[in-house]
């Protein structure tokens, strides 16, 4: 079973989450942003499994001597 799914709209909107919540998010986006009413099946057809769980990026430490003499 897939733990997390994601969807990306042609307009650039993206969302991810468990199937039940993502379907709701996709339907809400379609309705509010595009004036479309879509079925749960249509919403789910837009979803794809997330390959790697989301993890916040750690801050990067600058390397090199830019600005140093």
Order of alpha helices (4+ residues) and beta strands (2+ residues): beta-beta-alpha-alpha-beta
